[in-house]
Amino acid sequence: MTAAYLSRSLVAGAMLAATLVPAGAQSWPGQPQQPMQQQGSAADLSLRLNQLENQIRQMNGRLEQLEHQNRQRQEQLSRGGAQGGGQAPAGAPQRSGQAMPPAPMPPQNSATPTGPGAPPRNLGTLPAGGAGGNSGPLNLAPPGVGAGTGGGVNNTPAGVAPIAAPTNSPDDEFALASGFLQRKDYELAEVSFRQFTEAHPQDRRVGEALYGLGESFYQRGQHRDAIEPFLNVVTDHGDSSKAPESLLRLGQSLAQIGEKENACATFAEIDRKYPRATNTKAQGARERQRLGC
């Protein structure tokens, strides 16, 4: 009994002494001690990794907020169109008694022919509120709500009359709009692509038409107006052939208006959502490097 008691006492004493010895001195003879600097570096690296993970989660959350705002906008537009004598549906002409939002000034050479055989026009200066240097808060609210910069995809260029396709078939209308975009006649491309999406909402090329609509804004430097159609392609037509390019253009538009964090998160989404879009992934990687994401 006494020997066992003494043995237990010695073991307990050794354990107590071990807890009182500094952490750096608890090593066996001949065992190399780990430098304190390496331990501190490992702790710093772990902390930085945790911070990066938190930042990525925050950026993904902001991208989800943008998608949620866009869905709310679509619901509000649908409810507005269902009301009888109330607000006019989105895209419908306003009555003469209603206040019209300020329209951008037409180009100085607006007298230039705009038919299918006309050469590309010089669009002149950018309309107010459409320049990419505007870095104010992102506003995806419906037209007439808040202080917007124009009505997004529901704003028709001033002085640009729509040109009818040879027939009313979706094929001819889409070909006409695509021709305007290829000839860099971006105002007529905007009008034609919008007409196509409104007249043929169930057509399989709606995603491509929305991309063309966004591109008509993007090429004129109207990056805020370009955000909505590009986002619509990604959220509502994710299987479209233009979805990867739309996600890239969405990130580029966000970067142009100063939304760097959202832009970086958008570029990162390209790899996750479209891993087979090799060229678009490479462009997104270059954009991330350029922004310093």
C-alpha positions as CSV (number, residue, x, y, z in Angstrom):
1,M,0.0,0.0,0.0
2,T,2.8,2.5,1.0
3,A,4.8,1.7,-2.1
4,A,1.8,2.2,-4.4
5,Y,0.9,5.4,-2.6
6,L,4.4,6.8,-3.0
7,S,4.5,5.8,-6.6
8,R,1.2,7.6,-7.3
9,S,2.5,10.7,-5.4
10,L,5.7,10.8,-7.5
11,V,3.7,10.6,-10.7
12,A,1.3,13.4,-9.6
13,G,4.3,15.5,-8.6
14,A,5.9,15.0,-11.9
15,M,2.8,16.0,-13.8
16,L,2.4,19.2,-11.6
17,A,6.0,20.1,-12.3
18,A,5.5,19.7,-16.0
19,T,2.6,22.2,-15.9
20,L,4.8,24.8,-14.3
21,V,7.7,24.5,-16.8
22,P,7.5,27.1,-19.7
23,A,6.1,25.7,-23.0
24,G,9.5,26.2,-24.6
25,A,11.3,24.1,-22.0
26,Q,9.1,21.0,-22.1
27,S,11.2,18.8,-24.4
28,W,13.2,15.7,-23.9
29,P,17.0,15.8,-23.8
30,G,18.4,15.8,-27.3
31,Q,15.0,16.6,-29.0
32,P,15.2,19.8,-31.1
33,Q,12.9,22.6,-29.8
34,Q,10.5,24.2,-32.3
35,P,11.4,27.9,-32.6
36,M,8.8,30.3,-31.3
37,Q,9.0,32.2,-34.6
38,Q,7.7,29.2,-36.6
39,Q,4.9,28.7,-34.2
40,G,3.9,32.3,-34.6
41,S,4.1,32.1,-38.4
42,A,1.8,29.1,-38.5
43,A,-0.7,31.0,-36.3
44,D,-0.6,34.0,-38.5
45,L,-1.1,31.9,-41.6
46,S,-4.1,30.2,-40.1
47,L,-5.6,33.6,-39.1
48,R,-5.1,34.9,-42.6
49,L,-6.8,31.9,-44.2
50,N,-9.8,32.3,-41.9
51,Q,-10.0,36.0,-42.9
52,L,-9.9,35.1,-46.6
53,E,-12.6,32.5,-46.1
54,N,-14.8,35.2,-44.4
55,Q,-14.2,37.6,-47.2
56,I,-15.1,35.1,-49.8
57,R,-18.4,34.3,-47.9
58,Q,-19.2,38.0,-47.7
59,M,-18.6,38.5,-51.4
60,N,-20.8,35.5,-52.3
61,G,-23.4,36.9,-50.0
62,R,-23.4,40.3,-51.9
63,L,-23.7,38.5,-55.2
64,E,-26.7,36.6,-53.9
65,Q,-28.2,39.9,-52.7
66,L,-27.9,41.3,-56.3
67,E,-29.7,38.3,-57.6
68,H,-32.4,38.7,-54.9
69,Q,-32.9,42.4,-55.8
70,N,-33.3,41.5,-59.4
71,R,-35.9,38.8,-58.7
72,Q,-37.8,41.4,-56.6
73,R,-37.7,43.8,-59.5
74,Q,-39.1,41.2,-61.8
75,E,-41.9,40.5,-59.3
76,Q,-42.7,44.2,-58.9
77,L,-42.9,44.6,-62.7
78,S,-45.2,41.6,-63.0
79,R,-47.5,43.0,-60.3
80,G,-47.5,46.4,-61.9
81,G,-48.5,45.0,-65.3
82,A,-51.4,43.0,-63.7
83,Q,-53.0,46.1,-62.2
84,G,-55.7,47.5,-64.5
85,G,-55.9,51.3,-64.3
86,G,-52.7,51.7,-62.3
87,Q,-49.1,51.9,-63.4
88,A,-48.4,51.1,-67.1
89,P,-46.5,47.8,-67.7
90,A,-42.8,47.9,-68.1
91,G,-41.8,48.9,-71.6
92,A,-45.2,50.3,-72.5
93,P,-45.4,53.9,-73.8
94,Q,-46.4,56.5,-71.2
95,R,-49.4,58.7,-71.6
96,S,-48.9,62.3,-72.6
97,G,-50.1,63.5,-69.2
98,Q,-47.4,61.5,-67.3
99,A,-44.1,62.9,-66.4
100,M,-41.3,61.5,-68.6
101,P,-37.9,60.8,-67.3
102,P,-35.1,62.9,-68.8
103,A,-33.9,61.2,-72.0
104,P,-30.3,61.3,-73.2
105,M,-29.5,63.8,-75.9
106,P,-29.3,62.3,-79.4
107,P,-25.9,62.2,-81.1
108,Q,-24.8,65.3,-83.0
109,N,-25.0,63.4,-86.3
110,S,-28.5,62.0,-85.7
111,A,-29.4,62.9,-89.3
112,T,-27.2,60.0,-90.4
113,P,-29.3,57.3,-92.1
114,T,-30.1,54.3,-89.8
115,G,-31.3,51.8,-92.4
116,P,-29.7,48.4,-92.8
117,G,-27.3,49.7,-95.5
118,A,-26.1,52.6,-93.4
119,P,-22.4,52.7,-92.2
120,P,-21.7,52.6,-88.4
121,R,-22.4,55.9,-86.8
122,N,-20.4,58.0,-84.4
123,L,-22.6,58.0,-81.3
124,G,-21.0,61.2,-80.0
125,T,-20.9,61.9,-76.2
126,L,-22.3,59.5,-73.7
127,P,-25.7,60.3,-72.2
128,A,-25.8,61.6,-68.7
129,G,-25.9,58.9,-66.1
130,G,-24.6,56.2,-68.4
131,A,-20.9,56.8,-68.1
132,G,-18.9,54.1,-66.4
133,G,-17.0,56.5,-64.1
134,N,-20.1,56.9,-61.9
135,S,-19.2,55.0,-58.8
136,G,-22.3,55.6,-56.7
137,P,-24.3,52.9,-55.0
138,L,-25.6,50.1,-57.2
139,N,-29.4,50.6,-57.8
140,L,-31.4,47.8,-59.3
141,A,-34.8,49.2,-58.2
142,P,-37.7,49.3,-60.7
143,P,-38.0,52.5,-62.9
144,G,-39.4,55.4,-60.9
145,V,-38.2,54.1,-57.5
146,G,-35.3,55.9,-56.0
147,A,-32.8,58.1,-57.8
148,G,-31.8,55.9,-60.8
149,T,-29.8,56.8,-63.8
150,G,-32.2,55.8,-66.5
151,G,-34.7,52.9,-66.6
152,G,-32.3,50.1,-67.3
153,V,-33.6,47.8,-70.1
154,N,-36.9,49.7,-70.2
155,N,-35.4,52.9,-71.5
156,T,-35.7,53.5,-75.3
157,P,-33.0,55.7,-76.9
158,A,-34.4,59.2,-77.7
159,G,-35.0,59.8,-81.4
160,V,-34.4,56.1,-82.4
161,A,-37.4,54.7,-84.3
162,P,-37.6,50.9,-84.4
163,I,-37.0,49.2,-87.7
164,A,-39.4,46.4,-88.6
165,A,-38.0,43.1,-89.8
166,P,-38.9,41.8,-93.3
167,T,-41.5,39.5,-91.6
168,N,-42.8,39.2,-88.1
169,S,-41.0,35.8,-87.6
170,P,-38.7,35.5,-84.6
171,D,-35.9,34.4,-86.9
172,D,-36.0,37.6,-88.9
173,E,-36.3,39.8,-85.8
174,F,-33.4,38.1,-84.1
175,A,-31.3,38.3,-87.3
176,L,-32.0,42.0,-87.6
177,A,-31.0,42.8,-84.0
178,S,-27.9,40.7,-84.3
179,G,-27.0,42.5,-87.5
180,F,-27.2,45.9,-85.8
181,L,-24.9,44.7,-83.0
182,Q,-22.3,43.3,-85.4
183,R,-22.3,46.6,-87.3
184,K,-21.9,48.4,-84.0
185,D,-25.2,50.3,-84.5
186,Y,-25.8,49.9,-80.7
187,E,-28.9,52.1,-80.4
188,L,-30.8,50.2,-83.0
189,A,-29.5,47.0,-81.5
190,E,-30.9,48.0,-78.1
191,V,-34.3,48.7,-79.5
192,S,-34.4,45.6,-81.7
193,F,-33.2,43.2,-78.9
194,R,-35.7,44.7,-76.5
195,Q,-38.5,44.2,-79.0
196,F,-37.5,40.6,-79.5
197,T,-37.5,39.8,-75.8
198,E,-40.9,41.4,-75.3
199,A,-42.6,39.9,-78.4
200,H,-41.1,36.4,-77.9
201,P,-40.5,35.8,-74.2
202,Q,-40.6,32.0,-74.6
203,D,-38.1,31.8,-77.5
204,R,-35.0,29.7,-76.8
205,R,-32.9,32.7,-77.9
206,V,-34.1,35.1,-75.2
207,G,-30.9,34.6,-73.3
208,E,-28.8,35.5,-76.3
209,A,-31.1,38.6,-77.0
210,L,-30.6,39.8,-73.4
211,Y,-26.9,39.4,-73.8
212,G,-27.1,41.5,-77.0
213,L,-29.1,44.1,-75.1
214,G,-26.6,44.3,-72.4
215,E,-23.7,44.4,-74.9
216,S,-25.4,47.4,-76.6
217,F,-25.3,49.3,-73.3
218,Y,-21.8,48.1,-72.4
219,Q,-20.2,49.2,-75.7
220,R,-21.6,52.7,-75.2
221,G,-20.2,52.9,-71.7
222,Q,-23.6,52.7,-70.0
223,H,-22.4,50.1,-67.5
224,R,-25.2,50.6,-65.0
225,D,-27.8,49.9,-67.6
226,A,-25.8,46.9,-68.8
227,I,-25.9,45.2,-65.4
228,E,-29.6,44.2,-65.4
229,P,-29.7,42.3,-68.8
230,F,-26.5,40.5,-68.1
231,L,-27.7,39.5,-64.6
232,N,-31.0,38.3,-66.2
233,V,-29.1,36.0,-68.5
234,V,-27.2,34.4,-65.6
235,T,-30.2,34.1,-63.2
236,D,-33.0,33.2,-65.6
237,H,-31.2,31.7,-68.6
238,G,-28.2,30.0,-67.1
239,D,-28.2,27.3,-69.8
240,S,-27.9,29.9,-72.6
241,S,-24.8,29.8,-74.7
242,K,-24.2,33.4,-73.7
243,A,-24.5,32.8,-70.0
244,P,-20.7,32.5,-69.4
245,E,-20.0,35.7,-71.4
246,S,-22.8,37.4,-69.6
247,L,-21.3,36.6,-66.2
248,L,-18.0,38.0,-67.4
249,R,-19.6,41.1,-68.7
250,L,-21.5,41.5,-65.4
251,G,-18.2,41.5,-63.5
252,Q,-16.7,43.9,-65.9
253,S,-19.7,46.3,-65.6
254,L,-19.5,46.1,-61.8
255,A,-15.8,46.9,-61.9
256,Q,-16.5,49.9,-64.1
257,I,-18.9,51.5,-61.6
258,G,-16.5,50.9,-58.7
259,E,-18.1,47.7,-57.2
260,K,-14.7,45.9,-56.9
261,E,-15.8,43.3,-54.3
262,N,-18.9,42.3,-56.3
263,A,-16.8,42.2,-59.5
264,C,-14.2,40.0,-57.9
265,A,-16.9,37.6,-56.6
266,T,-18.6,37.6,-60.0
267,F,-15.4,36.6,-61.8
268,A,-14.8,33.9,-59.3
269,E,-18.3,32.5,-60.0
270,I,-17.3,31.8,-63.7
271,D,-15.0,28.9,-62.6
272,R,-17.7,27.5,-60.4
273,K,-20.7,27.8,-62.6
274,Y,-19.1,27.2,-66.0
275,P,-16.0,25.1,-65.6
276,R,-15.9,24.1,-69.3
277,A,-16.0,27.7,-70.6
278,T,-12.2,27.8,-71.1
279,N,-11.9,31.1,-72.9
280,T,-14.3,32.9,-70.6
281,K,-12.5,31.5,-67.5
282,A,-9.2,32.7,-68.8
283,Q,-10.6,36.2,-69.3
284,G,-12.1,36.2,-65.8
285,A,-8.7,35.2,-64.4
286,R,-7.1,38.2,-66.2
287,E,-9.8,40.5,-64.9
288,R,-9.2,39.3,-61.3
289,Q,-5.5,39.9,-61.7
290,R,-6.1,43.3,-63.2
291,L,-8.3,44.3,-60.3
292,G,-6.1,42.8,-57.7
293,C,-8.8,40.5,-56.4
